Amino acid sequence: MTRVSLRRDLKRLGVRAGDVLLVHSAFGKLGWVVGGPQALIEALSDAVGEAGTIVMTAQTGLSDPAEWANPPIPKAWVNETRRALPAFEPDKTPTRGQGVVPEYFRTFPGVKRSSHPEISFCALGARARSLTTGHTLDADFGEKSPLGKMVRANAKVLMLGTDYFSCTALHLAEHLSATAPLVRHGLPLMVDGKRKWVWYKGLDHDSSDFDAIGRAFERKHKDAFIKGKVGLAKSRLIDMTALTQFASGWMERNRESS
């Protein structure tokens, strides 16, 4: 696979100039890509053109170590870990668990990163700055977050070899449906140039039913997504507004409200 062949596949799938794309990728499923993640990112940028925007998750794993489960740490380590955990710095803090492409994308020239220390987003293109600004702690994955802004920009979700379990847009539906409980979160922040541990309330997000939601969405809205291949990866291009609206209603019907 090459930058040129990937761009051709993206266009065939339905990506158009000016699109805002929230991209999830399982890079290894594309096949052997000449140029690695760089070639994919450049192909995505080629496909949406100068008027388009590419967005990827940049979640960090910065959170209260007392809540860590993958893996957990001994209780005796929690306080020392809280004191030692580096605070979020957009230019330094790496992604965690997002895959090779988002981590490379984070450092790509021109990329802007939102300021939420745990669940930031990175963006490249015409709307990069507007989509990533103002991502405060309480914005989370809600309507004031980059996800909410993407919906208002008529964004599409592009899943390259991934499934709905990793579809971050569905977390917006949790906010719209109010079906996830509020819990206390803690993490380290830089405040006036000094590291500070901050507690705040946010949703306890749950992705365990995301695949079921995706299957139900595809049965109901066959005109709101396109399936195809990019490289060797089974891929989907999805209307983000249709997906989040459907998912919100599904959650209201099938989850217990908090």
C-alpha positions in Angstrom: 0.0 0.0 0.0 1.2 3.5 -0.8 0.0 7.1 -0.1 -1.5 7.1 -3.6 -3.3 3.8 -3.3 -4.6 4.6 0.1 -5.9 8.0 -1.1 -7.6 6.2 -4.0 -9.3 3.7 -1.6 -10.4 6.5 0.7 -12.0 8.3 -2.3 -13.7 5.1 -3.4 -15.1 4.7 0.1 -16.7 8.1 -0.1 -14.3 10.5 1.5 -14.6 13.9 -0.1 -12.7 17.2 -0.2 -13.7 19.4 2.7 -14.8 16.5 5.0 -14.2 16.5 8.7 -13.1 13.0 9.6 -12.8 11.4 13.0 -10.4 8.6 12.2 -10.0 5.3 14.1 -7.4 2.9 12.7 -6.0 -0.6 13.3 -2.9 0.1 11.2 -1.7 -3.5 10.9 -4.9 -4.4 9.1 -4.2 -2.1 6.2 -1.4 -4.4 5.0 2.2 -3.3 4.4 2.2 0.5 3.9 5.2 2.0 2.3 6.1 5.0 4.5 4.2 3.7 7.6 1.8 6.0 9.5 3.2 9.0 7.7 1.8 7.7 4.4 -1.6 7.1 5.9 -1.8 10.5 7.4 -0.7 12.1 4.2 -3.3 10.0 2.2 -6.0 11.2 4.6 -4.9 14.8 4.2 -4.9 14.4 0.4 -8.4 12.9 0.4 -10.0 15.8 2.4 -7.9 18.5 0.8 -7.0 21.9 2.2 -10.6 22.6 3.2 -10.9 19.4 5.2 -9.8 18.3 8.7 -8.5 15.1 10.2 -9.2 14.4 13.8 -7.9 11.6 16.0 -8.2 10.6 19.7 -5.2 11.5 21.9 -6.3 9.9 25.2 -3.5 9.8 27.7 -4.5 7.5 30.6 -3.8 10.3 33.1 -6.2 9.5 35.9 -6.3 8.6 39.5 -4.0 5.6 40.0 -6.4 4.2 42.7 -8.8 3.4 39.8 -6.3 1.8 37.4 -7.2 -1.7 36.3 -5.1 -2.4 33.2 -3.0 -3.2 35.1 -3.9 -2.2 38.7 -1.1 -1.1 41.1 -0.7 -2.1 44.8 -2.7 0.2 47.2 0.6 1.0 48.9 1.8 2.7 45.7 -1.2 5.0 45.1 -0.1 8.1 47.0 3.4 8.1 45.7 2.2 7.5 42.2 -0.2 10.4 42.5 2.7 12.7 43.6 5.0 11.4 40.8 2.6 11.3 37.8 3.6 14.0 35.3 1.0 16.6 34.6 -0.5 16.9 31.2 1.4 19.1 28.7 0.0 19.1 25.2 3.4 19.1 23.4 4.9 16.4 25.6 2.3 14.0 27.0 2.1 10.8 24.8 -1.1 9.0 24.0 -1.9 5.7 25.7 -3.7 2.8 24.1 -4.6 4.7 21.0 -2.4 2.9 18.5 0.6 3.8 16.4 -1.2 6.2 14.1 -2.7 8.6 16.7 0.7 8.7 18.5 2.5 9.6 15.3 -0.3 12.0 14.4 0.2 13.8 17.7 3.7 15.0 16.6 2.8 15.7 13.0 3.6 19.2 11.7 0.6 21.6 12.0 -1.4 19.3 14.4 -3.4 21.0 17.2 -4.3 19.3 20.4 -7.1 20.0 22.8 -6.4 20.7 26.4 -8.3 18.0 28.3 -5.6 16.1 30.2 -7.1 12.7 29.9 -9.2 12.6 26.8 -7.7 15.1 24.4 -8.1 15.1 20.6 -5.7 16.1 17.9 -6.6 17.7 14.6 -5.0 18.7 11.3 -6.5 20.9 8.7 -8.8 23.9 8.1 -10.9 23.5 11.3 -8.1 22.1 13.6 -7.9 25.1 15.9 -11.6 25.7 16.2 -12.4 22.0 16.9 -9.7 21.6 19.6 -10.0 24.9 21.6 -12.0 25.2 24.8 -11.8 21.5 25.8 -12.2 22.0 29.5 -12.5 19.3 32.2 -16.3 19.6 32.4 -16.6 19.4 28.6 -15.4 15.8 28.7 -16.9 14.0 25.7 -20.0 16.2 25.7 -21.6 18.8 23.4 -18.9 21.4 24.2 -16.1 18.9 23.5 -14.4 18.4 20.1 -17.0 15.6 19.6 -19.9 18.0 19.9 -18.2 20.5 17.6 -17.6 17.8 15.0 -21.3 16.9 15.0 -22.1 20.5 14.3 -19.5 20.5 11.5 -21.3 17.5 9.9 -18.3 15.2 10.5 -18.0 11.6 9.5 -16.5 8.8 11.4 -13.9 6.8 9.5 -13.1 3.3 10.9 -10.1 1.7 9.3 -10.1 -2.0 10.4 -11.7 -1.1 13.7 -15.1 -1.9 15.2 -17.7 0.1 17.1 -16.1 -0.8 20.5 -13.4 1.8 19.8 -15.8 4.4 18.3 -15.3 7.4 20.5 -18.2 9.3 19.0 -20.5 7.0 21.0 -19.3 8.6 24.2 -21.1 11.8 23.0 -24.3 9.7 23.0 -23.7 8.9 26.6 -23.9 12.6 27.4 -26.9 13.2 25.2 -28.8 10.3 26.8 -27.6 11.0 30.4 -27.3 7.2 30.9 -23.8 7.2 32.4 -23.4 8.1 36.1 -21.3 11.0 37.4 -18.2 10.0 39.3 -15.2 11.8 40.8 -12.1 11.8 38.7 -8.6 12.9 39.7 -5.5 13.9 37.7 -2.4 16.1 37.6 -2.7 19.5 35.9 -0.3 22.5 35.3 -2.0 25.5 37.0 -0.1 28.8 36.8 3.1 27.0 35.9 2.8 24.6 38.9 1.8 21.0 39.0 -1.4 20.5 41.0 -3.6 17.4 41.6 -7.2 18.3 40.7 -10.5 16.5 41.4 -13.6 17.0 39.2 -16.8 15.2 38.4 -17.4 13.6 35.0 -19.2 10.7 33.5 -18.2 7.1 34.1 -18.0 6.1 30.5 -18.9 2.6 29.4 -18.1 1.2 26.0 -19.2 -2.4 26.7 -22.4 -2.1 24.6 -20.9 -0.1 21.7 -20.7 -3.1 19.3 -24.3 -3.9 20.0 -25.2 -0.3 19.3 -23.2 -0.4 16.0 -25.0 -3.5 14.8 -28.4 -2.0 15.6 -27.5 1.2 13.9 -26.5 -0.5 10.7 -29.7 -2.5 10.6 -31.8 0.7 11.0 -29.8 3.2 9.0 -28.4 1.5 5.9 -28.1 4.9 4.1 -26.0 6.5 6.9 -22.8 4.5 6.4 -20.7 3.0 3.6 -18.6 -0.2 3.9 -15.5 -0.9 1.8 -11.8 -1.6 2.0 -8.9 0.8 2.5 -5.8 -1.2 1.8 -6.7 -4.7 3.2 -8.7 -3.2 6.1 -12.5 -3.6 6.3 -13.6 0.0 6.7 -16.6 2.1 7.4 -17.5 5.8 6.7 -20.3 6.9 8.9 -22.5 9.9 9.3 -21.6 11.0 12.8 -24.8 12.9 13.5 -27.0 9.9 12.5 -24.8 7.6 14.6 -24.9 9.7 17.8 -28.6 10.5 17.6 -29.4 6.8 17.1 -27.1 5.7 19.9 -28.5 8.2 22.3 -32.0 6.8 21.8 -30.7 3.3 22.0 -29.1 4.0 25.3 -32.2 5.6 26.7 -34.2 2.5 25.8 -31.6 -0.1 26.8 -29.5 1.3 29.7 -30.7 2.2 33.2 -30.7 5.9 33.5 -28.4 7.4 36.2 
